[in-house]
């Protein structure tokens, strides 16, 4: 399984950013994103199943959306109204058809003025 994430960077509070991830090597029942802020545990941000059901952390509901393209094995995270507390390393995440969980290398998102 290979994951290639793109996006991330520095954005001002209230701004928007989009992360994308392309996966290969399996059929993925679930795709999504986790994040880890300095000194904190990795946490789920958003996931979407192959059937289109999505789940979001309470802290991002109403601000983040996620979408996936099953034919291309891609998943995106559209982040809006970003806050300083959204600053973290964001990891693309997939679950293979065999139940294996895989995280990508991570991309930094920094929200700061």
Secondary structure as UniProt FT lines:
FT   STRAND          2..7
FT   STRAND          9..11
FT   TURN            13..14
FT   STRAND          17..24
FT   STRAND          28..36
FT   TURN            38..39
FT   STRAND          43..49
FT   TURN            50..51
FT   STRAND          54..56
FT   HELIX           58..60
FT   TURN            61..63
FT   STRAND          64..69
FT   TURN            70..73
FT   STRAND          74..79
FT   HELIX           84..86
FT   STRAND          88..96
FT   TURN            97..98
FT   STRAND          101..103
FT   STRAND          107..111
//
